[in-house]
């Protein structure tokens, strides 16, 4: 626990330094309102990254959430286009996302195939289904389903407690997932599954029920992200979730989750989401192209994986230092000259 408190403290410090540096380069980044409302552009990354943290800590992975976002967005758009009651349309979209996640978990448990392979397949399955539905609705190419009722698009612009609605939802979801992971029996099961799945089975832990719940939560969060993004952009498209894939995984790993399972932190994921989001926002404000900021996000993912591996296995660092010292001893500078 102390190790993760130190890691989360380091992330919080980096976040503050990042805001200060970008604020020095562009005074707009120093404005509180700008910081708060700019989160609406990237906070859905954190919405899907929060439950994804639990899945990765359990030793699994889910990369299909990007397609689930698009599928739920298109389904929601079609329902609103056909004048379904808004509460019914929202409930059906959330239910669809949960069922997509439940199908992922069921396929993983039933086949025993690596979760990466299963969710790669369902990524194309859900993505193709979204494109099919979009085509049937007459929204082809980059066109989306729009003309939503004002009741659906206006709520996203509300500012309860002085916070934009997407950020407030992220805070609420973060608190719920933190409590689930660190204050409930299910959360303890998640860590045990990631540390030793075979021992968890022999220990009569509810492995199937826990994994099905985790993957369903990822699907539910994907549907919530679809609702937020559809209302924010005023359009529902099949590719709406594509930009979330790599940033969400980066946020989970940078937040302290071990990619092999058994360790992770919801608070770390939340801080990493803000760190990555403000990094991209700050780079754009100082004139750096989106392509460069995306490349930096990929580099950040690599550095996060390496850094966490070294922090969890300090013997690797000692071994590298020993080899470097031995090489310098065998080949002193005088010999090279």
C-alpha positions, 0 to 999 in steps of 0.5 A: 500500500505504501508503494502505491501511495508513493506512486500516486504521490509522484503522479500528483506531483507530475500533474502539478508540474505539468500544469505549471509548465504549460501555464508558463508557456500559455497563460490559458493553462493557468486559468481554473475554468479552462482546466476544468472545462478542457477535461470534457475533451478527454475525461471519457478516457478515464471513464472506461479506464477505471473499470479496465483497471480492475480487469487488468489487475485480475490478470485479464485485458479488454480492448473491445471497449473502443468498439462497444462505445461506437456500437452503443452510441449508434444504437442510442442514436437510432433509438433517439432518431426513432423518437424513443423515450429518452429514459428508455433509450438510455437504459437500453444503451447501458444494457447493450454495453453491459451485455457486450462486456458480459459476452466478453467474459463468458467467451473468455471463461468458456473457451479458456483463450487468452483475453487479448485474443477474445477481445480482439475478436469482439473488437471487430465484431462490435465494430462491424456491428456498429458500422452495419447499424450506422449504414442501416440508419443512413449514416455512412462514412464519417457522417453521424446520427444527429438531430438529438432532442434538446433534453439529451444534449443540454444536460452535458453543459450543466455545471453542478457544483461549478464542475462540468457534468462529464468531470463530475460523472468521472469523479463519482465513478472514480469514487465508486470504483475505488470503493469497489476495489479497495473496500469490498470483498469483490475487490480483494477477489480481484487482487487474488485472481491476478496474483494466482488464478489457480490458487483462487480456483482451489480456494473456492473463490467465485472466479466466474462471477467475479470475472463476468462482473468485471467485464460487464462493468467495462461494457457498462462504462463504455456505454456511459462514455458513449452517452457522454460523447454523443451528447457532447458532440451532438452526433453518434458515430461508429468510430466514436470510441477509437481515440480512447483505446490507447490512452485508456490502456496507457492511463491504467498502466501509468497509474500503477497497474501491473500488466500481468495482474495482481497490482493496481490502483484506481486513484492512480488511474484517475491521476494518470488520466488527468496527466495524459489528458492535460499533456495532450491539451497543453501540447495543442495549446503550445502549437504541437500537432495532434500526431506528435502528441499521440506519438508521445502518448505511445512513448509514455506507455512504453516508459510506464511499462518499463518503469513499473517493471523495474519498480516491481522488480528492483533486482533487474535494475541492480543486475543492469548496474552490475553488468554496466559496472563490470563492462566499465571495469573490463574496458577502462577508458585508458584501454580504449584510448 
